[in-house]
């Protein structure tokens, strides 16, 4: 929008939030998400998904092993801060 242009309904630059949009940190959406997530986890479909999580098809295992080896070949080793006792 040009400096001399007047705001119109099409190009207004209002920063006033509307009641329907709470913006970042939207508590209503967070509550709805948490409720729906808990319901999914308790459902039969959710329990099935949890049981299958992390399982790899045998046809994919070689590719995953190759990718892990390639990644480790670039590694400089474990960060000493990880094993250091605090």
Phi, psi and omega in degrees: 000133179291156179303319185274357180286141178268139179299137175235169179304333182280327186233027180292155182239034181297139176254007179285120181290149176271162181296328182286335182245112181273350179077202181295139182081029182295102185292325179295316178294321179296317179296317179297316179299312181300317180296314181291324179295316179296320178296320179297315182299325180281343183284163178298318179297319179294318178297322177296317179295322179295317180296325182276348183300132177086351178283141182241138175293140179305327181291339181267343188300316181298316180297321179292319178297317178298317180295321179294316178299317180298317179294318180293333180293339179266353185286147175260013179097178181291140177293125181302333180293338181290319183266351181291132178278137182256000000 
